[in-house]
């Protein structure tokens, strides 16, 4: 689950269980983020790069070199009943074939979509000429970075056309943000020995905003292990609601900043907030004094 066994941390120890690097859609370099955890006095943390399980060995090696406790983790981009639902996953076997197949499939589908978008934009004259290296740069990126790359690229070619909508152009080109269905993702996580929690359930926007009814419904459909109750965009009332719901249904609770940049740094959540989850991952949180 982490790079060491028999870890014991204080109840008020600082943790952050959702962060992102350039290995998905963040701006942190992995080594810089882990060094930030060390310098800022975090007891442990998780890097939850979207749909990446192939980077676990690299991240654990960096953490080992810095003598830091880093959880095995990822955030899977999924869809449930037509809604976008991110799933935080901890403690899985990164060599699990089923899990690797799901992440590789997302990358392949996203690259196929990007090739079609590029061809369309070239044919429409938005991109003046086909440039293989330009396309290869996008294809070499993690799947989660493709959307930003396309927004930046189209904006560059249309910057002198104020009446052009970048979003509409990409829509016309058939751009899609590729996702897996939630249930097979959760099944694969469980099959690899991990746990699966709903990320930022109260965030809303492009994501399904969960209330009691939605939580009850998805839990009837899918065997989820918990929810990310503590999240910077949650109100105090939402945090209290999600914590109470987790207590009522014996669910695990996560707490994460969703940090992508130094300007939006990791948050020092108290380890006791996620005591049950950490225990499940083999980490003992001491009782509060």
C-alpha positions as CSV (number, residue, x, y, z in Angstrom):
1,X,0.0,0.0,0.0
2,X,3.0,2.3,0.8
3,X,6.6,1.8,0.4
4,X,7.1,0.7,4.0
5,X,5.2,-1.6,6.4
6,X,4.0,-1.0,10.0
7,X,3.5,2.8,9.6
8,X,2.1,4.6,12.6
9,X,1.2,8.3,12.5
10,X,-0.3,10.8,14.9
11,X,-4.0,11.6,14.8
12,X,-3.2,15.2,13.8
13,X,-0.5,14.3,11.3
14,X,-0.7,16.1,8.0
15,X,-2.0,14.0,5.0
16,X,-3.3,14.8,1.5
17,X,-5.0,12.0,-0.4
18,X,-5.6,13.6,-3.8
19,X,-2.9,15.4,-5.8
20,X,-1.8,15.4,-9.5
21,X,1.4,15.7,-11.5
22,X,2.4,16.2,-15.1
23,X,1.9,12.4,-15.5
24,X,-1.8,13.3,-15.9
25,X,-3.3,16.8,-15.9
26,X,-1.2,18.5,-13.2
27,X,1.6,20.9,-13.4
28,X,3.7,19.5,-10.6
29,X,6.7,17.4,-11.6
30,X,6.5,14.2,-9.5
31,X,9.8,14.7,-7.7
32,X,8.9,18.4,-6.9
33,X,5.5,17.4,-5.5
34,X,7.0,14.7,-3.3
35,X,9.7,17.1,-2.1
36,X,7.0,19.6,-1.3
37,X,5.4,17.0,0.9
38,X,8.7,16.4,2.7
39,X,9.5,20.0,3.1
40,X,6.0,20.9,4.3
41,X,6.0,18.2,7.0
42,X,3.4,15.8,5.6
43,X,3.3,12.4,7.2
44,X,2.0,10.7,4.1
45,X,0.2,11.6,0.9
46,X,-1.2,10.2,-2.4
47,X,-0.5,11.1,-6.0
48,X,-3.8,10.3,-7.8
49,X,-2.9,10.9,-11.4
50,X,-5.8,10.2,-13.7
51,X,-6.0,6.7,-15.2
52,X,-2.3,6.0,-14.4
53,X,-1.3,2.8,-12.8
54,X,1.9,2.3,-14.9
55,X,3.7,5.1,-13.0
56,X,3.4,3.6,-9.5
57,X,6.8,2.1,-9.5
58,X,8.4,5.4,-10.5
59,X,6.6,7.4,-7.9
60,X,7.3,4.8,-5.2
61,X,11.0,4.9,-6.1
62,X,11.1,8.7,-5.8
63,X,9.3,8.5,-2.5
64,X,11.7,5.8,-1.2
65,X,14.7,8.0,-2.1
66,X,13.2,10.8,-0.1
67,X,12.1,8.6,2.8
68,X,8.5,9.6,2.4
69,X,5.3,7.5,2.8
70,X,3.4,7.6,-0.5
71,X,0.3,5.6,-1.1
72,X,-0.4,3.5,-4.1
73,X,-3.2,5.5,-5.8
74,X,-4.9,6.8,-8.9
75,X,-8.1,8.6,-9.9
76,X,-10.1,6.9,-12.6
77,X,-12.2,8.9,-15.0
78,X,-15.6,7.2,-15.2
79,X,-19.2,7.6,-16.4
80,X,-22.3,6.4,-14.5
81,X,-25.8,6.7,-15.9
82,X,-24.5,9.5,-18.3
83,X,-22.8,11.4,-15.5
84,X,-19.1,12.0,-15.0
85,X,-17.9,10.4,-11.7
86,X,-14.3,10.3,-10.7
87,X,-13.2,7.3,-8.6
88,X,-10.3,7.5,-6.2
89,X,-8.5,4.2,-5.9
90,X,-6.0,3.2,-3.2
91,X,-3.9,0.2,-2.3
92,X,-4.3,-1.8,-5.6
93,X,-1.8,-4.1,-7.3
94,X,-0.4,-1.9,-10.1
95,X,0.5,-5.1,-12.1
96,X,-3.1,-6.2,-12.2
97,X,-3.9,-7.0,-15.9
98,X,-7.5,-6.0,-15.8
99,X,-6.7,-2.6,-14.3
100,X,-3.9,-1.9,-16.7
101,X,-6.1,-2.9,-19.6
102,X,-8.7,-0.3,-18.6
103,X,-6.2,2.5,-18.4
104,X,-4.5,1.5,-21.6
105,X,-7.9,1.4,-23.4
106,X,-8.6,5.0,-22.3
107,X,-5.3,6.2,-23.6
108,X,-5.8,4.4,-27.0
109,X,-9.3,5.8,-27.4
110,X,-8.2,9.3,-26.5
111,X,-5.4,9.1,-29.1
112,X,-7.7,7.8,-31.7
113,X,-10.1,10.7,-31.0
114,X,-7.2,13.2,-31.2
115,X,-6.2,11.9,-34.6
116,X,-9.7,12.3,-35.9
117,X,-9.9,15.8,-34.5
118,X,-6.6,16.8,-36.0
119,X,-7.6,15.5,-39.5
120,X,-11.0,17.4,-39.3
121,X,-9.3,20.7,-38.3
122,X,-6.8,20.3,-41.1
123,X,-9.5,19.6,-43.6
124,X,-11.5,22.6,-42.4
125,X,-8.4,24.9,-42.7
126,X,-8.4,25.7,-39.0
127,X,-4.9,24.1,-38.9
128,X,-3.1,25.4,-42.0
129,X,-1.2,22.3,-42.8
130,X,-0.8,18.8,-41.4
131,X,2.2,18.7,-39.1
132,X,3.0,15.2,-37.9
133,X,5.2,16.4,-35.1
134,X,2.5,18.7,-33.8
135,X,0.1,15.8,-33.6
136,X,2.7,13.5,-32.2
137,X,3.2,15.9,-29.3
138,X,-0.4,15.6,-28.3
139,X,-0.4,11.8,-28.8
140,X,2.6,11.5,-26.5
141,X,0.7,13.1,-23.6
142,X,-1.3,11.4,-20.9
143,X,-5.0,11.0,-21.9
144,X,-6.1,13.6,-19.3
145,X,-3.9,16.3,-20.9
146,X,-5.4,16.0,-24.4
147,X,-8.3,18.4,-23.7
148,X,-6.1,21.2,-22.5
149,X,-3.7,20.6,-25.4
150,X,-6.5,20.9,-27.9
151,X,-7.9,24.0,-26.3
152,X,-4.5,25.6,-26.5
153,X,-3.7,24.5,-30.0
154,X,-7.1,25.7,-31.5
155,X,-6.8,29.0,-29.6
156,X,-3.4,29.5,-31.1
157,X,-4.7,29.1,-34.6
158,X,-7.8,31.2,-34.1
159,X,-6.4,34.0,-31.9
160,X,-7.0,36.6,-34.6
161,X,-10.6,35.4,-35.1
162,X,-12.5,36.8,-32.0
163,X,-15.9,35.5,-33.3
164,X,-14.6,31.9,-33.3
165,X,-15.6,29.7,-30.4
166,X,-12.8,27.2,-29.6
167,X,-15.2,24.9,-27.7
168,X,-17.7,24.9,-30.6
169,X,-14.9,24.1,-33.1
170,X,-13.7,21.2,-31.0
171,X,-17.3,20.0,-30.7
172,X,-17.7,20.1,-34.4
173,X,-14.5,18.2,-34.8
174,X,-15.9,15.4,-32.6
175,X,-13.6,15.9,-29.6
176,X,-14.6,13.7,-26.7
177,X,-13.2,13.2,-23.2
178,X,-12.8,9.4,-23.0
179,X,-14.0,7.6,-19.9
180,X,-14.6,4.1,-18.6
181,X,-17.9,2.9,-17.1
182,X,-17.8,3.1,-13.3
183,X,-18.7,-0.5,-12.5
184,X,-15.9,-2.3,-14.4
185,X,-13.4,0.2,-12.9
186,X,-14.6,-0.6,-9.4
187,X,-14.6,-4.3,-10.1
188,X,-11.1,-4.1,-11.4
189,X,-9.9,-2.2,-8.4
190,X,-11.4,-4.7,-6.0
191,X,-10.0,-7.5,-8.1
192,X,-6.5,-6.0,-7.7
193,X,-6.9,-5.7,-3.9
194,X,-7.7,-2.0,-3.7
195,X,-10.5,0.2,-2.5
196,X,-12.7,2.6,-4.5
197,X,-14.1,5.9,-3.3
198,X,-16.2,8.6,-5.0
199,X,-14.0,11.7,-5.6
200,X,-15.3,15.2,-4.7
201,X,-18.9,14.1,-4.5
202,X,-20.2,17.6,-3.8
203,X,-18.3,19.4,-6.4
204,X,-20.8,19.5,-9.2
205,X,-20.1,21.3,-12.5
206,X,-19.2,18.7,-15.1
207,X,-19.4,16.1,-12.4
208,X,-22.5,14.5,-10.8
209,X,-23.2,16.4,-7.6
210,X,-24.2,13.7,-5.1
211,X,-27.0,14.1,-2.5
212,X,-28.4,11.3,-0.3
213,X,-30.6,9.9,-3.1
214,X,-27.7,9.8,-5.6
215,X,-25.4,8.1,-3.1
216,X,-28.0,5.5,-2.2
217,X,-28.7,4.8,-5.9
218,X,-25.1,4.4,-7.0
219,X,-24.3,2.2,-4.0
220,X,-27.2,-0.1,-5.0
221,X,-25.6,-0.4,-8.4
222,X,-21.9,-0.5,-7.6
223,X,-20.0,-1.8,-4.5
224,X,-18.2,1.4,-3.6
225,X,-16.0,1.6,-0.5
226,X,-16.3,5.2,0.5
227,X,-16.4,8.9,-0.4
228,X,-14.0,11.9,-0.4
229,X,-15.8,13.8,2.3
230,X,-13.2,16.5,2.8
231,X,-12.4,18.6,-0.3
232,X,-11.7,22.3,-0.7
233,X,-14.7,23.0,-2.8
234,X,-17.1,21.4,-0.3
235,X,-18.9,23.6,2.1
236,X,-18.7,22.9,5.8
237,X,-22.2,21.6,5.5
238,X,-21.3,19.3,2.7
239,X,-18.3,17.9,4.6
240,X,-20.5,17.2,7.6
241,X,-23.2,15.6,5.5
242,X,-20.7,13.3,3.7
243,X,-19.0,12.4,7.0
244,X,-22.4,11.5,8.6
245,X,-23.4,9.5,5.5
246,X,-20.1,7.5,5.7
247,X,-20.6,6.9,9.4
248,X,-24.2,5.7,8.9
249,X,-23.2,3.2,6.1
250,X,-19.7,2.2,7.4
251,X,-17.9,3.7,4.5
252,X,-14.3,4.8,4.2
253,X,-13.6,8.6,4.1
254,X,-10.9,10.3,2.1
255,X,-9.6,13.9,2.3
256,X,-7.8,15.6,-0.5
257,X,-6.8,18.9,-1.9
258,X,-6.9,18.0,-5.6
259,X,-3.7,20.1,-6.0
260,X,-2.5,20.4,-9.5
261,X,-0.2,23.4,-9.1
262,X,2.1,25.2,-6.6
263,X,-0.4,28.0,-6.7
264,X,-3.1,25.5,-5.4
265,X,-0.9,23.7,-3.0
266,X,-1.6,20.4,-1.0
267,X,-3.7,20.8,2.1
268,X,-2.8,19.5,5.5
269,X,-5.8,17.4,6.5
270,X,-5.7,15.7,9.9
271,X,-5.0,12.0,9.6
272,X,-7.8,11.2,12.0
273,X,-10.3,12.3,9.3
274,X,-9.4,9.3,7.2
275,X,-8.5,6.9,10.0
276,X,-10.6,4.0,8.7
277,X,-9.3,4.3,5.2
278,X,-5.7,4.4,6.4
279,X,-6.2,1.4,8.6
280,X,-7.6,-0.5,5.6
281,X,-4.3,0.4,3.8
282,X,-2.2,-0.9,6.7
283,X,-1.5,2.5,8.4
284,X,-2.2,3.0,12.1
285,X,-3.4,6.4,13.2
286,X,-2.9,6.9,16.9
287,X,-5.8,7.9,19.1
288,X,-6.2,11.6,19.7
289,X,-4.5,12.6,22.9
